[in-house]
Structure formats: structure tokens, C-alpha cells
């Protein structure tokens, strides 16, 4: 399935042209709770990392997950807690269970990384056409 890059304002300089980013619509679920959110595809991220508030809205007790520390561009550690959630790209009929780390870091909303996301989908970035093509890797489907 193909998705257009999402155009967003340049936060560093609002007078500059908007920036196109690989952001896609996804549905995440845990038990009887589901949320539709927009998530950034980040091929440089090792894990999927979401803000803790998203996890709480799913009914997760965030701090009961496996504790992890992440180091990013800022250099200071980000504390996070790992949980398994059901994940579906909106527009694709299959869902998978993936590991997601949840953090209180204000710089994180929803990031799709290598473990879980890239393991279950083939992603083709076509920046010159502002298109992302995503194809499920069927042998990995759990649900």
C-alpha cells in the first residue's frame, strides 16, 4: 500500500518551506482499548517508541513494563518501558503483536523503528515522489 509523505511546518523556521515526513496512520490496541494515531517511520530507530500517554490511553500500566534506556541525538538517556501491543497499519487488513517502548520524553510522540515494525513490513521510501510503499512480510504475521 502506498502512503504520501505528510507535510508539516518547519518548526525551527516557520518562514521556511514545509517539511515532508514519512508519517502513516496506524491503529494500536491492548485488550479492549484501541487508538488511531499517526506515527513517524524512522529507519534509524532500533525500537518503536511512543509517548507514555498513548500507552496509558490503551490501559497499560507503563512502569510495569521492562525498563530500557535509549540514547538519541541529544545524548542524555531516555527512560522507557517495553510492552507488547497489537499493531495495524490503517488500510492493511492484518495486525501483528509488536514490542513498543513507552517514554515520558516530550520529544517523542510515535516512532516506528526496526524491532517490530521493519521486521514485519517491507518499506520502500520514494522521497523524490513523496511516497512510502509498505508491504506486509506475511511469514511474520502472528494474528
N, C-alpha and C positions, 0 to 999 in steps of 0.2 A: 504494500500500500504506500502511496506517496503522500507526503505532507509538505506544505510550503514552510519555509523559514518564517518565523514570526518577527515582524518589525517592531522594535521598541525604541523609545527615545534614548539618546546618548546622555546618560546621567552625569558624566563628567563635564560635558559642554552642551547644553540644550540647543545651542545655535548650530551645532554640527548636524550632519545628516543622521537619520535614524540608523540603528544597527540591526542587521538581520541575524537571528539566532535559531539554532535547531531546537525548538520547543514544541512538544507534542502533547495532545490530550490523552490522559490516562485515567483509569479507574483503579483505585486501590481499595481492598476490603480486608476486614478482620472480623471473624464471627458474623454477626448480623449487621455490621456497620460498613458502609461504602461511601467513598468520596470521589468525585471527579475533580482532577486538578491538572494544571499544566506543568510539565516537567522538562528541564533542560537536559539534552543528551550531551554528555561530557566524556569523550573518549580518553581523557587523561585522568579521570577519577577511577580509583580502584573499586570503590563501593558505591551503591546507591545511598544517598544521604538526603534525608528530609528533615525539615524543622520539627521539633518535638510537638508543637501544637497540632500538626497534622496527625501524628500518632495518637495524641490524646483524643482527638475527634473520632478516631477509629475505636476508641475504648481501650487502648493499650496503657498499661502501667509502665511508662517509659523506663524508669530506673530499675525495673526487674529484668531488663534485657542484659545481654552480655556486654560489659563495659569495653569500650575501644577508645583509642586516641588517634586523631588524624592530624597531619601536618600539611598545611597548604601554602599558598603563596605568601601569606602573612608571616609564616614561620612559627607562630605560637600554637600550641596544641589546642585542638577542638575535642572536647569530651563528647562521646556519643554512646548509644546503647543499641545493640543489634537485636532485631526481631524478624520473624518471618511473616510476610503478608501475601495476600493474593493480589496479583498484578495483571492488568489487561490494558492493552492499547485500545482506545476507543476507535472503533471501525474495524478491528480484527476480532474475530469471534472466539478466540481461545484465551485462556488465562493460565498463569503459572504461579507457583509459590516462589518468591524470591526473598533473599535476605536484604533488609533495609536497616541502616543505622539512623537513629533519630538524635538530633542535637538541639541545644538551645541557642546555638550561634546565630546571630542576627544576619549574617551573610549568606545563610543557607535557606532556601525555600524547598525546592525539589530537584535533585540532581540524579540522573540515571548514569551509573558507571559500569565498569567492566563486569564485576561479580553480580550475577543475576540478570542484568539487562542484556549486555553484549553476549553473554553465554546463551541466551535464549532467542536472540534475534540477529539477523544479518542486517547491518546498517550500511547504506550507501549514501555518502554525503555528496551532493552535487551543488556546491556553493555557487558555481558560475551560473546555475539555473535557479538558485534559491529553493532547491527541492531536497528532501530527505526521503529515501526509499527504504522501507522496513519490511523484511520478510521473516516470518517465524522460522525457527530451526525446529522442525517438528519432532525430531527424536528426543528433544529435551522437555516436551510438554509433560506436566505432572497431572494437571486437572483436565 
